[in-house]
Amino acid sequence: MIFAAGMGTRLKPLTDVIPKALVPVGDKPLLQIVLERLLDAGIHDVVVNVHHKAGQICNYLRLLETYYDVRISISDESERLLETGGGIRKAHDLFDAEAPILIHNVDILSNVDLGAFYDNIGDADAMLLVSERKTKRYLLFDEDMNLVGWTNIETGEVKSPYPEIAALSGDKESVQSKFAFSPSGSLPREGGGRGLAFSGIHAFSPRLFADMEQWPEKFPIIDFYLNRCAERKIKGYLKSDLQLLDVGKLDTLDNAFEFLKTIN
């Protein structure tokens, strides 16, 4: 599934005219670049959600279907943008009920081998691609790379279904004594874990749809993962040499074409 429903407000004034998914990087729009990477990974059934300027995206997708060996289904969120969790659930009936779903933000460019990532989900209920990239907000993992929480290292806020981790909220020193946020090569502290940055790429087992039944129509997928990680097997997949560009602002768009050259 490609998340292409965003408003693209950080890319204004471009997105006053075209949706973020069709913003060009070199001679191709973001949507086509991500689709080609999925095809390279052997994925030929793709769901795309749409909202802002949905008609333009739908027309372009139909054009792409004539050029590529791909079947594209559209999940229409024109009436209401449902965020990442609600967007996945709305598209429920468009997925193979037996196969994990690879989910990719349309504005993410990276050097990830998506086929290898997808093949590693194994028996996990979800797998999140993470790295040691510096950020303010980290996902927290135990020594076995099981998701156990989230933190904002500037404020010390912590979210976790585990009471002993949730109790650290607001105490930045305690959070940093339990979880390692060091750069490449760092290992979890004894009895602790690691704080790692989420990439916007993840794999989702259809088994999780049953857990979404009582959730509101609109919700973020990370909130869902954090809520369920004590009961479900939600794993991190660390790529220590990750090169990633979030093409969310005009200044990153200027660098995106050169970035593509380095990862291809």
RACORDA-V586771 format. One line per field, one symbol per residue. ss: DSSP state (2 for helix, 1 for strand, 0 for the rest). phi: phi as a letter, one per 20 degrees, with the letter a starting at -180 (. if undefined). burial: b if it has 16 or more other ideal C-beta (glycine too) atoms within 10 Angstrom, else e. Layout:
BEGIN
ss->???
phi->???
burial->???
END
This chain:
BEGIN
ss->011000002220022200022201100112222222222200001111110002222222222222200011111100000022222222022200000011111001110002222220000001111110000011111100011111110000011000222200000222222211000000000000111111111111022222220000000022222222000001111100000111000222222222222220
phi->.dfceffmffdfegefdcfgfdffcmdcfggfffgfffffenecdcdcecbflgffffffffffffdcebdddddedgfbfdmfffffffegfedffddfdedbffdddbeffffffffeflefebcdfcbegfbedcedcefemefcrbbdffenfccaeegfegffgndgffffeecedffgnfdgfgmdacdcefdncbcceggfgffegeeffcafffgfgffdffddeddddedfdfdbceedcfffffeffffgffde
burial->bbbbbbebebbeeebeebbbbbbebeeebbbbbbbebbeebebeebbbbbbbbbeebbebbeebeeebebebebbebeeeebbbbbbbbbbeebbeeeebbbbbbbbbbbebebeebbeebeebbbbbbbbbeeeeebbbbbeebbbbbbbbbeebebbbeeeebeebbeebeebbebbbbeeeeeebeeebbbbbbbbbbbbbbeebbeebeeeeebbebbebbbbbbbebbbbbbebeebebbebbeeebbeebeebeeeee
END
